[in-house]
Amino acid sequence: MADGWHAELELWFANSHGKTRLMRRRHCGPLAVQRAFHPEDDGSAHVYILHPPGGVAGGDVLDIASHLAPSSRVVLTTPGATKFYRSERGMSVQRTLIDVGAGGTCENLPQETILFEGADASISTRIMLGDDAVYAGWDLISLGRPAAGERFARGRFRQRIEIARCGEIIWFEQMAFSDAPEVLTAPFIFAGHPIMGTMVYAGPALENTVEHIRDHLGEAARGVFSVSQLERVIVCRYLGQRMSEAKRLFLQAWSVLRERGLMKKAVAPRIWAT
């Protein structure tokens, strides 16, 4: 791999005095966090992962790991979009590892990822859940920059997500394509839609949660949003034209999943309002 930034961030969370606290951190290169915020009555920690350069260039590698002790509750997000720039010197890599102890909850809700024309991007997420641990996470991807009239007809993209509970894989998905404009236009793939998103929930949920999400979103979701109840996960998907629409629908679905799975109201990270 070509030379570039190799940044690492590792976080350890545990409960202390009624709150989940960031007990220890390790970082090198341009990745960091500020202090944890506690806007919820149950002591959940809201943590913002910062990447000061604002974009990922060719040869850059970002490694982010979060370890949640048993019964910890953490919401992870980012202050802005992650941008993968056009690469002329190798692959850009982002790897995320989240380890949730028994009875813990991690909600991984980053802002969108934007793939610039000519980017060579690899994004992987690995989730390891202990007994009764809960995970909810989404990925929102913009193929090119639609507002600027830019498509992602040239470039490479690989994405992989794996969720395991007590060592057994319960969800796995990957995609890969390169220099293939037909992928963007084919009716059985992206059908000309530049914005895609996937949210996966692994945890308890009341009966008829999927139907409740559909009813809650109503006509606004028609043709662009789907939700499915699989054996051990609930999966929501978006494929459409507008990132603002994708975010709005995912936020509504997340709110329902919180109420019917975690038995609490959705509290959006304050950074989203700035």
RAURVEN-V986932 format. One record per helix or strand. SS is the DSSP state (H for helix, E for strand). FROM is the first residue (numbers start at 1). TO is the last residue. If there is no record, write none. Layout:
SS FROM TO
SS FROM TO
This chain:
E 6 16
E 19 28
E 32 33
E 37 37
E 45 50
E 55 56
E 61 68
E 73 78
E 82 84
E 86 86
E 92 100
E 105 109
E 113 115
E 119 129
E 134 143
E 145 145
H 146 148
E 150 150
E 156 165
E 168 178
H 181 185
E 195 202
H 209 221
E 225 229
E 234 240
H 243 262
H 270 273
